[in-house]
Amino acid sequence: MSDTTAPAVERTPILRTSIIAAALTGIIAIIVLAFSWPAVTAEPKDVAIAVVGPEQAATAIADQLEENSDGVYDITVIDDRTAAVEGIEKRDYFGAIILGEQPELLTASANGTINQVITQLEEPLQTALTAQAQATTEAAGVDAPEVSLTVTDVAPLSEGDPNGSLLSSAFFPMLFGGILGGVLITTLIKGTSRRVLAVGVYAIVGGVVLASILQLWFGSIQGDYLVNVGAFSLAVAAIAAPIVGLVALLGQSGTFVGLATMMLFANPISGSALPAQFLPGAWGQVGQWFPPGASATLIRELSYFPNADMSFPWIVLAGWVAGGLILTLIGRAVRRPKTQPEAETTPAQEQLVGA
């Protein structure tokens, strides 16, 4: 009778199982910290605004704001309202205070959360202007005229997305789509050239899909449709290509490196959920050097601030695509299996073959 007893299955010791399971909860802590840390430490600083008006009055307002805001505002006194509007449209300023016969507060709701820092100036400005008018007229012995502050939105959000929620919610799917594409391409497709081709096709089709949904269907973004397609395509490729490159260089561990870089490091400091001015230290500026931050800035400016200088985010995204392709080529060269040289036959072996 044959022995049909199945071999014993090797099992992980209970103590080791418990230690591994407990250690894995550290991943949860890292994820929570990565996504919660920006919100916990959020505090606006150096929000650029312009002040226009008579030199003495404009300087006095600027000094007062800088003194009382504890670094929230970075104020520049400029010549006229036209320059202020142009500065907001180029994103040199996020808002402006216009002094004179008809006081005005210029805002830009398309800036998202940071616009709240500008609109909160309305009440204190109205109070200050009223107090100033009363002081002036009391000294002259006449009744104070009614001073009304006008609020003008220079860059409003689209009618299809009046709260900006659709635009903000689009950035995470774009990030997740880029990551998912990179992971699946390296898992399902073999061959370096085929993976590179797959990234290109995936990015182009993904750009068409994203731009069509957000612009043609939802109306949450504006501007030139084809340019928006190009921006979305480049953003997806800038996330997917480095993951493909890391896998080519490091093997499957490259997936985790790419995921951690894009999702856990770059995304929280991207400025897509919270503006760069709300992040501590220089992290807001650092985030703009990574695909999530550069793509969020590029899409917002293409839609609402076409006069802004967008060369930096275009270059950053193109650089990440190029970097991913370079890593892919290096990985193929480093990890390519070496061909075995043909074994030399000895005279005795030749005689055996001949026999």
C-alpha positions in Angstrom: 0.0 0.0 0.0 1.4 3.4 -1.0 1.8 6.1 1.5 -0.8 8.8 0.6 -0.2 11.0 3.7 0.0 14.6 2.5 3.2 16.5 3.5 2.9 18.8 6.4 2.2 22.4 5.5 4.7 24.9 6.9 3.0 27.4 9.1 4.3 30.7 10.4 4.9 30.6 14.2 2.2 32.3 16.3 4.5 34.8 17.8 6.0 35.9 14.4 2.4 36.1 13.0 1.4 38.4 15.8 4.5 40.6 15.4 4.0 41.0 11.6 0.3 41.8 12.0 1.0 44.4 14.6 3.9 45.9 12.6 1.6 46.2 9.5 -0.6 48.6 11.4 2.3 51.0 11.0 1.3 51.3 7.4 -2.1 52.6 8.6 -0.4 55.2 10.8 1.8 56.4 7.9 -1.2 56.8 5.6 -3.2 58.7 8.2 -0.3 61.0 9.0 0.4 61.6 5.3 -3.1 62.7 4.6 -3.9 64.4 7.9 -0.7 66.2 8.5 -1.3 69.0 6.0 -4.7 69.8 7.3 -3.5 69.7 11.0 -0.6 72.1 10.3 -2.5 74.3 7.7 -1.9 77.9 8.3 -1.9 80.5 5.5 1.2 82.6 5.0 2.6 84.9 2.4 -0.6 85.3 0.5 0.3 87.8 -2.2 -2.1 90.8 -2.5 -1.8 94.2 -4.1 -2.9 97.6 -2.7 -3.8 100.4 -5.0 -4.5 104.0 -4.0 -2.9 107.3 -2.9 0.6 106.5 -1.7 0.1 107.5 1.9 -3.2 105.7 2.3 -2.0 102.6 0.4 1.2 102.4 2.5 -0.8 102.8 5.7 -3.2 100.0 4.8 -0.3 97.8 3.8 1.6 98.4 7.0 -1.5 97.8 9.1 -2.3 94.5 7.4 1.3 93.2 7.6 1.4 94.2 11.3 -1.9 92.6 12.3 -1.9 89.5 10.0 1.2 87.7 11.5 2.7 86.9 8.1 -0.5 85.9 6.4 -0.3 88.5 3.7 2.6 89.5 1.4 1.6 93.0 0.3 2.7 95.0 -2.7 1.7 98.6 -3.4 1.1 99.1 -7.1 0.0 102.0 -9.3 -3.5 101.3 -10.6 -6.4 98.9 -10.8 -5.6 97.7 -14.2 -2.2 96.4 -13.0 -3.9 94.8 -10.1 -6.4 92.9 -12.3 -3.6 91.8 -14.7 -1.5 90.6 -11.7 -4.4 88.5 -10.4 -5.0 87.0 -13.9 -1.3 86.1 -14.0 -1.5 84.7 -10.4 1.1 87.2 -9.3 -1.5 88.3 -6.7 -4.4 86.4 -5.2 -6.4 89.6 -4.6 -6.2 93.3 -4.4 -7.5 96.3 -2.3 -8.4 99.4 -4.3 -8.6 102.6 -2.3 -10.1 105.9 -3.5 -13.6 107.3 -4.0 -15.0 103.8 -4.7 -13.2 101.3 -2.5 -13.0 97.8 -4.0 -11.8 94.4 -3.0 -10.7 92.2 -5.9 -11.0 88.5 -5.4 -10.5 85.3 -7.6 -12.8 82.4 -6.5 -11.0 80.2 -9.1 -8.0 80.1 -6.7 -10.1 77.8 -4.5 -9.4 77.7 -0.7 -6.9 80.5 -0.8 -9.6 82.9 -1.9 -11.2 82.6 1.5 -8.1 84.4 2.9 -8.9 87.3 0.6 -12.7 87.5 1.1 -12.3 87.6 4.9 -10.8 91.0 4.4 -14.2 92.4 3.4 -15.6 93.1 6.9 -12.5 94.6 8.5 -11.9 96.8 5.4 -15.5 98.0 5.5 -15.1 98.8 9.2 -11.8 100.6 8.6 -13.1 102.7 5.7 -16.2 103.7 7.7 -14.1 104.7 10.7 -11.7 106.7 8.5 -14.6 108.5 6.8 -16.1 109.4 10.2 -12.8 110.7 11.5 -12.3 112.9 8.5 -15.8 114.4 8.5 -16.0 114.9 12.2 -12.8 117.0 12.0 -14.5 119.0 9.3 -17.8 119.3 11.3 -20.0 117.6 8.7 -21.9 114.3 8.5 -20.0 111.2 7.5 -20.9 109.9 4.0 -21.8 106.3 3.6 -18.8 104.3 2.4 -19.6 101.0 0.6 -16.9 98.5 -0.3 -17.4 96.7 -3.6 -16.3 93.1 -4.0 -15.4 92.0 -7.6 -14.5 88.5 -8.6 -11.9 88.8 -11.2 -11.6 85.1 -12.0 -14.9 83.4 -11.1 -15.4 79.6 -11.2 -17.4 78.2 -14.1 -21.2 78.0 -14.1 -20.9 74.2 -14.1 -18.8 74.2 -11.0 -19.7 77.2 -9.0 -18.1 75.9 -5.8 -15.0 74.5 -7.4 -15.8 71.1 -5.9 -15.7 69.2 -9.2 -12.3 70.6 -10.1 -10.8 69.8 -6.7 -12.3 66.3 -6.7 -10.8 65.6 -10.2 -7.2 65.7 -9.0 -7.2 62.6 -6.9 -8.7 60.3 -9.6 -6.0 61.7 -12.0 -3.4 60.7 -9.5 -4.9 57.3 -8.7 -5.4 56.6 -12.4 -1.8 57.3 -13.2 -0.6 55.0 -10.4 -3.1 52.3 -11.3 -2.0 52.5 -14.9 1.6 52.2 -14.1 1.1 49.2 -11.8 -1.2 47.3 -14.3 1.1 48.0 -17.2 4.0 46.5 -15.4 1.9 43.5 -14.3 0.0 42.6 -17.5 2.5 43.6 -20.2 5.9 42.1 -20.8 8.6 43.8 -22.8 10.2 47.2 -22.3 9.2 48.7 -25.7 5.6 47.4 -25.2 5.4 48.9 -21.7 6.6 52.3 -23.1 4.0 52.1 -25.8 1.3 51.1 -23.3 2.1 54.2 -21.2 1.8 56.5 -24.2 -1.5 55.0 -25.3 -2.9 54.9 -21.7 -1.9 58.6 -21.1 -3.4 59.8 -24.4 -6.7 58.0 -24.0 -6.8 58.9 -20.3 -6.3 62.6 -21.2 -9.2 62.4 -23.7 -11.5 60.7 -21.1 -10.6 63.2 -18.3 -10.9 66.3 -20.4 -14.2 65.1 -22.0 -15.8 64.3 -18.7 -14.7 67.4 -16.9 -15.0 69.9 -19.7 -17.6 68.7 -22.2 -19.8 66.9 -19.8 -19.5 68.5 -16.3 -18.3 71.9 -17.4 -16.0 72.1 -14.4 -13.0 73.3 -16.5 -12.6 75.8 -19.3 -10.2 76.8 -21.9 -9.0 75.1 -25.1 -10.2 71.4 -25.1 -7.1 70.0 -27.0 -4.7 71.8 -24.7 -6.5 70.4 -21.7 -6.3 66.9 -23.2 -2.6 67.4 -23.6 -2.2 68.5 -20.0 -4.2 65.6 -18.6 -2.3 63.2 -20.8 1.1 64.5 -19.7 -0.1 64.4 -16.1 -1.1 60.8 -16.3 2.1 59.8 -18.1 4.2 61.7 -15.5 2.8 59.5 -12.8 2.7 56.2 -14.7 6.0 56.4 -16.5 8.2 56.6 -13.3 6.4 53.6 -11.8 7.1 51.6 -15.0 10.7 52.8 -14.8 11.2 51.9 -11.2 9.8 48.4 -11.8 12.2 48.0 -14.7 15.1 49.0 -12.5 14.2 47.5 -9.1 11.7 44.7 -9.9 8.4 44.5 -8.2 9.7 46.5 -5.2 9.7 49.5 -7.6 5.9 49.4 -7.4 6.0 50.2 -3.7 8.6 52.9 -4.2 6.5 54.6 -6.8 3.3 54.3 -4.9 4.9 55.7 -1.7 6.5 58.6 -3.6 3.4 59.6 -5.5 0.6 58.8 -3.0 2.1 59.2 0.4 4.8 61.9 -0.2 3.9 64.0 -3.2 0.1 64.0 -3.0 -0.2 65.6 0.5 2.1 68.5 -0.4 0.7 68.9 -3.9 -1.5 71.9 -3.1 -4.5 70.2 -4.7 -6.5 69.9 -1.4 -4.8 72.8 0.4 -2.9 75.6 -1.3 0.9 75.7 -1.1 0.6 78.8 1.0 -1.1 76.8 3.7 1.6 74.2 4.1 4.4 74.6 6.6 7.9 75.8 5.6 8.9 75.2 2.0 6.8 72.1 1.6 4.3 73.9 -0.6 7.1 74.8 -3.1 8.6 71.3 -2.9 5.2 69.8 -3.8 5.2 71.7 -7.1 8.3 69.7 -8.3 6.2 66.5 -8.3 3.5 65.4 -10.8 0.5 65.7 -8.4 1.4 69.4 -7.6 2.5 70.4 -11.1 -0.6 68.8 -12.7 -3.1 70.4 -10.2 -1.5 73.9 -10.8 -1.4 73.4 -14.6 -5.1 72.3 -14.9 -6.3 75.1 -12.7 -4.3 77.8 -14.6 -5.3 76.5 -18.0 -8.9 76.7 -17.1 -9.1 80.0 -15.1 -5.8 81.8 -15.4 -4.7 81.6 -19.1 -2.5 84.6 -18.7 -0.3 83.0 -16.0 3.2 81.7 -16.8 2.7 77.9 -17.0 6.1 76.9 -18.2 7.2 75.5 -14.9 4.5 72.8 -14.5 4.8 71.8 -18.1 8.5 71.3 -17.7 8.1 69.4 -14.4 5.6 67.0 -15.9 7.7 66.5 -19.1 10.8 65.9 -16.9 9.0 63.1 -14.9 7.9 61.4 -18.1 11.5 61.6 -19.5 12.9 60.4 -16.1 10.5 57.4 -16.2 11.6 56.5 -19.7 15.3 56.8 -18.8 14.8 54.5 -15.8 13.0 52.0 -18.0 16.0 51.9 -20.4 18.5 51.7 -17.6 16.5 48.9 -16.0 16.4 46.9 -19.2 20.2 47.3 -19.6 21.0 46.4 -16.0 18.5 43.5 -15.6 18.7 42.0 -19.0 19.8 38.3 -18.7 23.2 37.6 -20.1 23.4 35.1 -23.0 25.4 32.0 -22.1 28.4 31.4 -24.4 28.3 28.3 -26.4 30.4 25.5 -24.9 33.5 24.5 -26.7 33.7 20.9 -27.8 36.8 18.8 -27.1 38.4 16.6 -29.8 37.2 13.5 -28.0 33.6 14.9 -28.0 33.9 15.6 -31.7 35.0 12.0 -32.4 32.0 10.7 -30.4 29.7 13.0 -32.4 31.2 11.8 -35.6 30.8 8.2 -34.6 
